[in-house]
Amino acid sequence: MEKGEKLVVVGCSGAGGPAAMMAKKLMPEVDVTVIRKEKFFIVR
C-alpha cells in the first residue's frame, strides 16, 4: 500500500484488533480504521 491509502478492519474481538495493530506497525504510512460493534471492549 502507498502513503495516504486507508485500511479498514471490520471487527475487533477476534483477530481484527491484533491485525490492525500489526498493519499499523508494518505500514505506518497507511491510515488504519477499526469498525467494531462491541459495547464493552476488554483489552488483554
N, C-alpha and C positions, 0 to 999 in steps of 0.2 A: 504494500500500500504506500501511497505517496503522502507527503506533508499536506495537511488540511483535509484529508479524507476522514470520513466518520465510520465508526464501527458500532453497531447496536447489538447488545446481548440481551436476549429475552429470557427472563428467569434468573433467579439468584440463589435459590435454596440448594440446588444440587451442584452441578459443575459450572453454572453460569458465573457465580462470584469469582471463583479461582480463575476461570477462563478470562474474565475481564481484567483481573489484576495481572495475569501473565501477558495478555495482549498489550497492556499499557507498559509493562516492563520491557517487552521485546520491541515495541513500536511506539516510543514516547512521542513521536510527531503526529500520531493519529488520535483523534477525539473519540473516546470510548464512553458510550452511554449505556446504562443498565436499566432495563424496564422490569420492575417486579411488582407483584400484587400483594405480597405478604404484609399483613397489618403489623406484625411484630417481627423484627429481624434479629436473630441471635448471631453474634459474631463469635467464631471459635478461634 
